[in-house]
Amino acid sequence: MSLSRRQVTAAALAAVPLTLAAAPAPQAGRTLYVAGDSTAAQKYADAAPETGWGMALPFFLHKDLTVANHAVNGRSSKSFVDEGRLAAILSLIRPGDLLLVQFAHNDEKATDPARYTEPWTTYQDHLRLYVDGARARGARPVLATSVERRRFDAAGNALPTHGDYPAAMRALAREEGVALLDIQALSLALWQRLGVEETKAYFNWTATEQDNTHFNPPGAIAVARLVAGELLRARVLAPRDVRRLDDEIPASWITWPEATA
């Protein structure tokens, strides 16, 4: 099954109800900080063609909104805090900036005490650190449920893989009055519409690897499109803040710099 980008975007965005929050007044010179894991992180030349969706997000945002991608491979909501990475963001964030938080992939690792959190207790407790830290500095926190892995059953149904973590984040967002981007629901709907075979073209499938968690350039672009669309739908951003939501984005726009020491 082949779908246009416009069809994919419209179908996926229809999976989540429209929020009723008022649209923000546009601001110039803001920064959108991303706190997350390997699905969002910047990748370097030695990892190509693996691509984090945060690498593609600037293609969909106005040039006055800078993306500062602090997502790092292998981190959970807990380990990101414990390593001082949240503190580093909070030392830089300014009033009017945004802090977009996406964790769960590594919070799920129950055998690793450095990363594991329990959905309804420690996961929510750690997410509150991001929410409270951003608000204390006049910035706006935004929670994003984790993008789904590529997993299908024998009948070709796309399967959720994140257990209670998305529900726990949704509940926290309601409780704290935080904007929620339901990327888990949207990506699951997208993988279902694309199907078993076509989704392989969105994930990091190579001659030597069949990776059903991380993306290649088309996959990162597709997920970044969902994120930007949700930022608009949730009234976190105004229409003037986003661009190209219905445009084809060439995979060649993705580049992998050399890692620096």
Buried (B, 14 or more C-beta within 10 A) or exposed (E): EEBEBEEBBEBBBEBBEEEEEEEBEBBEEBBBBBBBBBBBBBBEEEBBBBBBBBBBBBBBBBEEBEBBBBBBBBBBBBBBBBEEBBEBBBEEBEEBBBBBBBBBBBBBBEEBEEBBBBBBEBBBBBBBBBBEBBBEBEBBBBBBBBBBBBBBEEEEEBEEBBEBBBBBBBBBBEEBEBBBBBBBBBBBBBBBBBBBEEBBEBBBBEEEEEBBBBBBBBBBBBBBBBBBBBBBBBBBBBEEBBBBBEEEBEBEEBEBEEEEE
